[in-house]
């Protein structure tokens, strides 16, 4: 139990967590362990204002009871709680699915909280599920990198995951030893959701043959993160990226794989979710040749044109507004 608290303190010290800090509180066992440890930590650290935030998705008939549970538990620890109600239409999630829509709503609530730091309770089992899910989706290096210890949600809001190196079983043991109460979300047992299917059906079978799979997948995620970092650095070199300008002429003589890599990272830097790898290959074929075409593209909900002008790449979004270089 002391090791969990020590791990928590180590991560927060390394990430220099100070000022307004919020615990993302679902009321589940992992977040209740986080609340318990964070409350004790905050009492011994002057200058840290700790609050909790519960996102009421309204997806379960028990959602009101969960919010009330979180209010009682926070009051018992003298931790202020804010309950944020969000509306998610199961029938219209914009093609992203209920899980992704709920996650996006939570992140918006985190940013709107105004906190400098958001503490989340994801752990090593969550990381393993994420990496395996991304692998089965055929994602690239960025996806295979899984979850990092931190994630910048907005210029002044950072998500911190102090339990990422700990297994679920360790947190469950702590919760029982401390006599903590928690809620059980019935949707966690619904294997219609991909992550639940992996958690209840796939990973237990893997664990029988590979008991150390969590450490192995976490290590693979770190390797993927390093590879993605190197590919991003290569893209900056290949684009002759300087002061936010991408130079198209620098890419003409390069192999297609490097052209595609440069386009992919360039779009990410501009805040446009890159399209599929196959689409990027086609775009590179159109752009980097003696007579590049100027045809509209679709990605990230935008219609835009990638054009070459005066030796630079330009992203022209349909409708009024500034061009992006």
N, C-alpha and C positions, 0 to 999 in steps of 0.2 A: 504493500500500500504506500509506503514511503517512496518507493521507486517511481510510482505514477506521479506523485506530487513533485518529486525531483525532476522528472522528465518534463512536466508542465512548466516548472519554473525555469528550466534550462532553455526551453524553446522561447518563452516570452522574453527572457533576458537577451538571448541572441537576436531576436527580432526587435528589441528595444521598444517593447510595448509599454506605453505610458499614455496618460490623458484619458479621454472618454473611451471606454472599452465596453463592448456588448457581447454577452453570451447568446449565441443562437440556440434557443431552447424549444425543442419539439415536445419535451416531456418524456421521450423515450429513455431507455436505460443509459445509453451513451451520453446523451446531453445532460442527464441528471448527474452523472459522475462529473461531467465538466462543470456544471453549476456548483456542485459541492466543493470541488477543488479550487475553482476560480474565486468563490466567495471567501474562502480561507486565505487565499493568496492576496486578494485585494485588501483584506483587513490589516495585513502586515506591510503593505506598500502604500506609503503616502504619495499623493499626487495621481493615483489611479481612481477614476470614478467608474465604478462597475454598475452596469444595468443588464437586464435580460430582455430579449425580444422573442415573442412567439408569433409566428405567422399562422393565422387562421385561414386555411384554404377553403373551408366550407365543403370539402369533398366527402367527408364522412358524417354520418348522423351523430357521431360522438364528438364532433369538433368543438362544440360549446363546452362539453365536459372536460375536454383536454385543456382548453384555455383556462377554465376555472381551477383545474389541478395545478397548472403552472403558476397561477396567481397565489394559491395557497403556499406552494413550496417556496416561491420567491419571498413572500411575506415572512415566512419562518426564518429566512436567512437575511432579512433586512436588505434585500436586493430589489430595487425598483424594476417593475416589469411593464413593458409596453406590448399590447396585443394589436397586431396589424391584420385587418381583415382584407383579403383579396378575393376577387371573383374569377373563377376559372370555369369556362364552359367546356364540359367534356365533349360536346359535339362539335366544337369549333376551337381547335388549339393551333390553328395555322399550320397544320401538317407536322407539328413537332411532337405530338403525343402528350398525354396528361402529365407524365413524369417530368418531361422537359419543361412544360408550361408552368408547372408548380415550382420547379427549380428556378426558372427565370423570374417568377413572381417573388420568390424569397430573396434573390439577389437584389432586385429593385428595392425591396423593403430594407435590406441591409444598407444600401447606399443612401436611401432617404433618411435613415436613422441619424445621420450626422456624426456617427462614431468614427474615431480614427482607426480603431481596430475591431474586427468582428472575430470572435472565437468560435470555431466550429468543431464538432466532436468526431469527424471522420477518422477512422483508424486503419490499421493494416489490412483487415478483411475488406473494408470498403475499397482500398487501393487495389487489392487483388481483383475484385469484381470489376472495377473500372477498367483495368488494363486488359483483362480477358474479354470484356464486352467490346472494347475498342478494337482489339485484335480480330475478333469475329466479324466486326463491321468493315474490316479492311482499311482502317484508318492509317494516316501517315505517322511520322515520328512524333509530331506534336500531340496527337491523340494517345499514342502508346506511352507517352511520358506520364500519363495518368494525372494525379493530383500532386501539386507541389505543397511544400510546407506553408507557403504563402501564395496568395493570389491578389493582385491589385484589381479591385473592383471599380475604383474611381480615383482621381488624382489624390484624394486625401482619405481614402478608405481601403484598408488592407484586410483581407481575410487570412486568419492564422489558424493552422490545424495542429495543435500541440500534441495530439494523440496519434499522429499518422504512423509512428513507429511502434505502436502498441497493438496487440491482437485483441479482438473482441472478447475472448474468454477472460483476459486479464481485467478488463473493465467490468465484466459481469461479476467476477470474483470480488472486486472492490465494492461494487454496489451491494452485494449480499452481505459482505462482512460489515459494512457501515450501516446496514439496515435501511438503505434508501428505498423510497417508493418511486414507481415509474408507471407509465401507461404503455399499453400494447396496442399498436396501430394494426387493426385487422387486415389492412391492405398489404402489410409486410408478408403475409402468408399466401397472397394471390400470385400464383406462378404464371398468370397471364402476363404479368410485367416481367420484362426480360431480366432485370437485375435480380428479382426474386427467384426466377427460374435458375439462374446461375448459382444463387446463394443456397437454395434448398435441394437442387437436383444435380448440378454439375460439380460444384466445388467439393461437396462431401465425397463424391466418387474419386476426384483427383486426389483428395487428402489421403485416401486409403493407400495409394501407390506413392504419392509424393507429399509426405507430411510437412515438409518445409516449403510448400508452394508459395506461401505468403512472402517469405524472404526472397525467393527466387523471382517472383513477379515484381516485387519492389525494386530488386536489383536491375531487372530488365527495364523498368520504368526510368530508373536513373540513367541507364545507358541511352535510352531513347531521348531523354531530355538533353543529354550531352550532344547527341547526334543532331538534334534539332537546332541547338545553339550553334554548332559548327556550320550547318547549312544556312542559317540566317547570316552568319558572318560572311560566308562565301557569296551570298546574294548581295550584300553590301559592296563587296569587292567587284563582283561582275557588273553591277549596275552603276559603278563609279558613284555610289550614293553619297551625296554631300549636300547639306543644308536642305534636305527634303526633296532634292531633285534626282530623278532617275534618268540616266543617259542611255538611250536605246541603242545608239551606235556601238556601244561597248559589247553588246550581246550578239551582234551579227555573226561573228566567226566562231562562237562557242557551240559546243555540242547541245543537242536538244534538251537533254536532261538538265543542264545548267540554266538554259533559257527558261524552262518550266519552273525550276526552283526559284529563279529570280522573280518571275511573275507572281508566283504563290506568295512569297514574302512581301513583295511590294504591295499587293492587295491587302494583306494583313496589316501592314503599317498604315495604310490609308483607312483602315476600319471597315473594309469590305470583306465579308466572309468569302474566302476563295471557293470557286466551283469545284467540280470533280476533276480528278487528274486527267481524264480523257479530254475534257473541255479545255483545260490548260494546254495540253499538247496541241490541240487544234488552234488555239489562240496564238501560241508561239509560232506555229507554222505560218499563220497569216501575217504576223507582225515582222518576223525576222527573215525577210527575203527581199530581193531587189525591188519588188513592187507590192508593198504591204497593202492589204485591203482595209477599208474603214467601214466596218459593219457593226450593228448594235449587238451587245452581249447582255446576258442576264445573270445576275448573281446577287445574293444577299438581299433580295427584294428590290434591287435597283435595275434599271435599264441604263446602260452606259456604253460608251465607245472608248476603246483604248486606241489612241492615235499617236503617230510620231510627228513631231513638229520641232524644227530647229534642233534635231539631234536628241530630243528628250522624249520620254514616255509621258503621255497625258491621259488622265481618266476624265472623260466628259460625261457627267451624269445628266440624264434626260431632264429637260425642264430648266428653269432659271437657277442660277447659282454659280459659284466659282468653279473653275477647273482645278483638278488636282494633278500635280506633277509627280 
